[in-house]
Amino acid sequence: MFIAPHTILHPFGVNLVGQYLRRHTRFGFRASSAESVNWDKKQESSKRGRKNKAPAETGLEVLCDDGFGSVTVKDYLEAVRDMPKDDGGPPRWFSPVECGRPVVDNTPLLLFLPGTDGVGMELILHHKSLGMVFEVRCLHIAVSDRTPFGGLLQIVEEHIKYEHALSPNRPIFVIGDSLGGCLAISAAACNPKIDLVLILINPGEPFKMAMVSFQNGHSLQEALQKFSDSLQSMLNLISGSGDILRMDNVVWKLRLLMSGAAYANSRLHAVQAEVLLLASGNENLLPMGEAYEPFKTLKNCKLRHFRNQGHNLLMEYDFNLLTVIKGVNLYRRGRKRDVVIDFLPPTFSEFKKTLDKDYKPLHQLLSTVMFSTLENGKIVRGLAGVPDKGPTLFVGYHQLLPLEKTSIVEGFLKEKKTIIRVLSNQLLFSEHFGTLRQEFSLFDSFSVHGAVPISPTNMYKMFERKEFVVLYPGGVREALHRKGEGYQLFWPEKPEFVRMAARFGVTIIPFGCVGEDDFMELVLDYNDQKTSPILETG
C-alpha cells in the first residue's frame, strides 16, 4: 500500500467551523497537518527572510529531479489493486506517502477530488512533483459507498472550512476530475470568501453526461451504456475492476454524476475562485464548444486545451500538471501571487521537455555560440567571465523577433545552473493575451523558466534577492524594428535602472547578439502596411 491513512469524518448536519480548533486532537492528522495551525505565524516570521532568498535557497533547487516520469500507468494499476474496494467505510482523505514532505516554505494545501471511479489515485503520476511544492491530500470513495452528492459535498466543505480556520491566509488548491470537478465547483460556490484555486480536469464531462438523456432525447439505457463505456476506457486494464463496473454501481455512479452536474451547473455564477480548465482533445460526446459553454460565466477563468492528449489527461506520460500550473502563473503561497517570490525554479524534466526538446529545432537553426570576457580582458568561449553570484543585470538589445532569449536561458542553465529572470512585456502575461493561446504553448514555458513582467517593483525585488536579471531597454519597438534598423538602439534617454542597480551594488553587464538581423530580411514592415492599398482598412 502506498498511502498513509488520513481520515477526517465529521458528523453530518453539524456546523464545525467554531469547534475546529478545539477538536483538532480527535482526528488522526499527520504531523504536517498539525503544524499548519502555526502556518500564518510561520509565514509572517519568514516573509522578510524569503524576500532575500534566491530561488535555489527557498528549498527547491534549480534543475532538481521532480520525479516526473519515474511513475507510470503500471504503477497506477498496481496502486488501484491495493486500494480497498469494498471495506464498508465512508469516504475518507489520505495523504500519498510518495508525496513526502514539501521542500518549499509555507506550501499551499492541495486537495484531489477523484472522478466517477472514486479511487483517488489518478494523481499518482504527479505525486512526487506536486508533493515538493504542495501538501497533498486525496479523497477516496469506496465502491459500495452510497453517500449522495450532498453528503460528499459536505465532507469536502467541512475539510476546506477546517483548513481555512487553521490558516486563513493559506490558499487551498482543489483539483477535480469529472465528478470531482462538480464537487470543486459546488464547494467554491458555497464558500466564496475562502481563498480557493480550482483546477478542473475535463470539466465538461459531467455536464455532457447530464445532458445525454435529457437534452438529446436519449433513453436511460443509452445513457448508461455511454457512461459505462467511458468508465471502462479508464479501467479496462485493471484486473478486479468488476465491482466498479457492476450494473448497480454504474447506475449509482451515473445518478450521482447527473445530480452533481445539475447542482454545480446551477451555481457556476456564484464561483469567485480562480479557475483553470484543462481539457484534452479526444472528447467524444459533445463538441468542445458546446461542452464548455456553461463555464463562460466564470469570472476568473483560464483554459488550456491539450488537443493531442487522450481523455484520461492525468494518465498521459508527457502531461506534467505542475508545469502547467507554473506556466499559467497559478502557483502562489499567499492571497495574491507575487511573480518574484512565488516563482519556482524549473526542474530537470521541464528543462528536457521545453528547452532541450520543444526549442531544439530553433536552437539547431540558430547554432548559438556564447562568449564572455574575463577580468584580464581575454575573450573566452562560454560563460566563465560571468559572475557566479548576483545581483547581476544583463543589459542588451533586441534583434528582430527576439529569438536569442531561449538560447540565453538554456546556456545559463546548462553551464552555470543559474536562472535568468528575463524582464518581458506585460502583454505576454495579460488575460487578454491568454485567451488567444488556449493551448499550452511555448509562451507558457517562458513563465516556467523565469520570465517576469517588467516593472520597477519586480526589478527591485529581484535585485534584493540577488538574482540574475536580463533587461532590454529598447522593448517591443526594438524587437519589431523596421527595414534598415538592424543593430540600432531604441533606448530611453534616462535609463532609470542604473539608479536602482547602484543602490543594491548590482554588477551591470552589457551584452550584444549578432546574426539574426543578418540572415533574416524584412519583406514587409509597419510603414509598408500603412501605405499599402491592399491592407488599408479605411
Salt bridges, closest charged atoms under 4 A:
GLU35 OE1 - ARG101 NH2 3.22
ASP87 OD2 - ARG92 NH1 2.61
GLU98 OE2 - HIS127 ND1 2.79
ASP105 OD2 - LYS53 NZ 3.38
GLU135 OE2 - ARG137 NH2 2.65
GLU135 OE1 - ARG170 NH2 2.78
GLU163 OE2 - ARG137 NH1 2.53
GLU163 OE1 - ARG170 NH1 3.89
ASP195 OD1 - ARG332 NH2 2.68
GLU205 OE1 - LYS208 NZ 3.43
ASP243 OD1 - ARG246 NH1 3.82
ASP248 OD2 - ARG146 NH2 3.90
ASP248 OD2 - ARG246 NH2 2.99
GLU274 OE2 - ARG332 NE 2.89
GLU283 OE1 - LYS208 NZ 2.25
GLU293 OE1 - LYS296 NZ 3.21
ASP338 OD2 - LYS461 NZ 2.51
ASP342 OD1 - ARG50 NH2 3.65
ASP342 OD1 - ARG333 NE 3.38
GLU350 OE1 - LYS326 NZ 2.77
ASP356 OD2 - LYS352 NZ 2.97
ASP358 OD2 - LYS353 NZ 3.12
ASP388 OD1 - LYS416 NZ 2.69
GLU404 OE2 - HIS398 ND1 3.59
GLU410 OE1 - HIS363 ND1 2.92
GLU410 OE2 - LYS414 NZ 3.37
GLU439 OE2 - ARG307 NE 2.79
ASP444 OD2 - ARG304 NE 3.19
ASP444 OD1 - ARG437 NH1 2.57
GLU467 OE1 - ARG421 NH1 3.17
GLU467 OE2 - ARG465 NE 2.88
GLU485 OE1 - ARG477 NH1 3.07
GLU496 OE1 - ARG499 NH1 3.92
ASP517 OD1 - HIS481 NE2 3.22
ASP528 OD2 - LYS483 NZ 2.99
